[in-house]
Amino acid sequence: MSINQTLINEYINITSPSQVLTEEADRLSYSYDAAVLTPRIPALVVAPATEEQLGQVVKLTYENSLPLTVRGSGSNLSGAVIPEPGDSVVILTNRLNKILEINEEDLYAVVEPGVITSQFAEAVTARGLFYPPDPGSQTVSTLGGNVALNAGGLRGLKYGVTKDYLMGLEFFDYNGNLVKTGSRTVKCVTGYNIGAMMISSEGTLGVFSKIIFKLVPPPKASQAMMAVYDDINKASETVAAIIANHILPCTLEFLDQKCLIHVEAHTKAGLPTEAQAILLIEVDGGHQAGVDEDAQKVKDICVKVGAKDIRVAKDAAEKFKIWEARRNALPALARAKATTVLEDATVPRSKVPAMVSEVNRIADKYKLDIGTFGHAGDGNLHPTILCDRRDKEEFRRVEEAVDEIFDVALRLQGTLSGEHGIGQAKAKWMVKETNQATVDFSKRLRQALDPKYLFNASKKII
Amino acid sequence: MSENVAPQPGSFQELAQLLMSLDNLLVSCMRCGLCQAVCPVYGSTFREADVTRGKIALLENLAHETIKDPKSVNDRLNRCLLCGSCEVNCPSGVNILEIFIKARSFVAGYLGLGLVKRLIFRHLLPHPRLFNLATRISGFFQKPFLKVANPLVGTHRAPILKMFLGDRHIPSLPKASFSSKRGALNIPAGSSGIKVALFPGCVPDKLFANLSEATLKILRYHGVGIFMPENLVCCGIPSLASGDSQGFLGLTSQNLKALSKQPFDYLVTPCATCAANIKDNWPRFLDKYGEEEKKAVAALVSKTMDITQFLVSALKVEFKPAEPKNDAKKVTFHDSCHLKKSLGVAAQPRAIIQSLPDYRLVEMPEADRCCGNGGSFTLFHYDISKDIGQRKRNNIVSVKPDLVVTGCPACLMQLMDLLSQNNDQIAVKHVVEIYADTLPDQAA
């Protein structure tokens, strides 16, 4: 089916003329997301503003057998919202941006899928509660996108990721019928746990219209510190020892030497560029005394394992300063060269040193500049390759290096992606991490829910 | 067309080649999309082509000739306030304003400027006498056209001029512009030992002459010498924003010539946009100037200052925080984009306000979010401008102030229109106006 004026008019009848974009220049601006991949221009872009419009748009698109991709802010790093080939439709959720309810008594919130993550978190904070998931793109990412990709962030170790906060979901199936799962209660065993299946489904199973999130009471005290290492293994041993001592820091971040050099060049903040690695550790909790005690224990562990320097933040200003290195990791790396390929391979915590040394070996092998930072507490590393996508020969080496990074991650019993998603970037690797039976099972599941294979067809499972 | 054959002048290939000169800047955008968080236009329309990432993608495609519709790209390129919020927030440090300003000039060069813009940029702005005469005539005849809209804000409606002004609520023109009333100024340095070139800027000169008078009063009070040549012209930002780099360069040359007549320590203006334009945009076209002009532009980059920045940071006037009186007026401060994001001036105007016991400063939410004026942006995109402005208005009203103060004449116009349209009883002032009011009157 191709898109003609009659069909365009049907979309306009459901919505309004300003909600349907057909001009080339407008469509072109939905041809990419934040992944460094080849763009594809959709044939039509439609921006429903109500749940009813959303359902009708899904129905109309499916009836006309048009491939469709749901897009929030297009900030994902796996090509999950690059449109499908051919006459494809992009459905925007950014006008479905209302926070419908924040319930302080029962600790939940109900939102539309286009609400921006950080705006939601701020609204929750203003009501004295806490929504912990904080993906790097939180100032623009949508909550619908966070659910579709199971977004993580810096607080994963202690507070979990998006899936740990999903209580319920409403979504449209391919007929445009509304499906409901989960509830506003802590306990709910009604029907299948469809929400768990929709988490990180990357727009391949249905179109979200409403999300119920769990909220938690906020921590009342926190303490941050930076530990400096001349041996990356010691940094990793520290992470293991902290957790073995039953302390769960709310953030436990890692920067390698290459990263530190780039950040220092950018910020001139006086970072220890001679160090092999630094850990940025923050503990939090309900009582200052308890937090202080944990912080002291963490400090003792750092010393015992062999950190050569430890800086503990004495006040909010120092805490801000300690986190400066992490805040500037991506900006510093991104400024160093034209193109930034941000990877997401994740390994069991104890394999972090092995992973970092493998990444450095790969960087040497392919003559590439790779800085690594990430969430040491959950083994989720972001090897960041600095290159120039216009240099075809170099970019071929980048692609080979990325393939090898995945190989290594899998060999270390890790996973292809901790939080960026499979999208179209990593779909071809699924068999390697799992097996053919898993892919076949997933395809059968998908076929049952999307018989024409139109929901973001080239993503996730191919 | 192969790369080593020069394209036909005026051809699409020539435009593509010109845009390719920006390729090194364009390629540094990593498409993260974080500009969506701060772009005022995107915040109103939610369209990707309205946000920086989308515009950069369009320009790249135009440069690589994968889209061949410069008109469409230009329409979207112009849906931008040039407020610089994205550049300040960009994790990869993309030189966004450089891209947009150059691209506008390339695309406008290809598409042509249009009659009205050509008349204004090439014939009205370069002729200060004609411009003054035009405002004087308009000022003389304005009375029958204007109906008072909001006396506290100081605005009028102009129903008969609706086809030109829309439903805008506007201030009335003064009887004479500041420059025609004062003529050229050459006051030797007093107690401060410092002499400044005063660059009033078109809006403070022709529309808010009181603001220029207040600036003069403050400078004289602090014993600052003043040099204001009579043939200063527009700083060129309207021409540049419309892509008329030729008109812009003509104005810059005229200004440089006028300013070359006397030595001065600083160039001072109450217009944040003029200051930002002189510092950031005049040097953008360095290769188009002669040797002398190049030197003069480079010198101006470090000498040019916003008036509050000059008072606090250069003249080192001590503005001690004062305890507000019991009946002090509640004032909130709006950070103009050109003042805060371009010039980095935010603490200085606040220090001045907080030194005045007649005022109590209360911060509004999102004080540095753009008001939506964007100079000529509001002329061509009034609906978006108004929608962006409404958020600013709601933020202002939320702290229930008696007045809102800012450091930019264009923001003044926008805030007056917004508050007046909403029938709010909140006065709008430039920070130098409230400061000048506290100083003793001197012989003019």
Chai-1 contact restraints between the chains, C-beta under 6 A:
chainA,res_idxA,chainB,res_idxB,connection_type,confidence,min_distance_angstrom,max_distance_angstrom,comment,restraint_id
A,A25,B,L58,contact,1.0,0.0,6.0,A-B,restraint_1
A,A25,B,S72,contact,1.0,0.0,6.0,A-B,restraint_2
A,A25,B,V73,contact,1.0,0.0,6.0,A-B,restraint_3
A,A25,B,R76,contact,1.0,0.0,6.0,A-B,restraint_4
A,D26,B,A49,contact,1.0,0.0,6.0,A-B,restraint_5
A,S29,B,E48,contact,1.0,0.0,6.0,A-B,restraint_6
A,S29,B,A49,contact,1.0,0.0,6.0,A-B,restraint_7
A,S29,B,G54,contact,1.0,0.0,6.0,A-B,restraint_8
A,S29,B,A57,contact,1.0,0.0,6.0,A-B,restraint_9
A,Y30,B,E48,contact,1.0,0.0,6.0,A-B,restraint_10
A,Y32,B,R31,contact,1.0,0.0,6.0,A-B,restraint_11
A,A34,B,R31,contact,1.0,0.0,6.0,A-B,restraint_12
A,A34,B,C32,contact,1.0,0.0,6.0,A-B,restraint_13
A,A34,B,G33,contact,1.0,0.0,6.0,A-B,restraint_14
A,S73,B,G33,contact,1.0,0.0,6.0,A-B,restraint_15
A,S73,B,Q36,contact,1.0,0.0,6.0,A-B,restraint_16
A,G74,B,G33,contact,1.0,0.0,6.0,A-B,restraint_17
A,S75,B,G33,contact,1.0,0.0,6.0,A-B,restraint_18
A,N94,B,F46,contact,1.0,0.0,6.0,A-B,restraint_19
A,R95,B,F46,contact,1.0,0.0,6.0,A-B,restraint_20
A,T139,B,A37,contact,1.0,0.0,6.0,A-B,restraint_21
A,V140,B,G33,contact,1.0,0.0,6.0,A-B,restraint_22
A,V140,B,L34,contact,1.0,0.0,6.0,A-B,restraint_23
A,V140,B,Q36,contact,1.0,0.0,6.0,A-B,restraint_24
A,V140,B,A37,contact,1.0,0.0,6.0,A-B,restraint_25
A,L330,B,P91,contact,1.0,0.0,6.0,A-B,restraint_26
A,P331,B,P91,contact,1.0,0.0,6.0,A-B,restraint_27
A,A334,B,M30,contact,1.0,0.0,6.0,A-B,restraint_28
A,A334,B,P91,contact,1.0,0.0,6.0,A-B,restraint_29
A,A334,B,S92,contact,1.0,0.0,6.0,A-B,restraint_30
A,R335,B,S92,contact,1.0,0.0,6.0,A-B,restraint_31
A,R335,B,G93,contact,1.0,0.0,6.0,A-B,restraint_32
A,A338,B,V27,contact,1.0,0.0,6.0,A-B,restraint_33
A,A338,B,S28,contact,1.0,0.0,6.0,A-B,restraint_34
A,T340,B,M30,contact,1.0,0.0,6.0,A-B,restraint_35
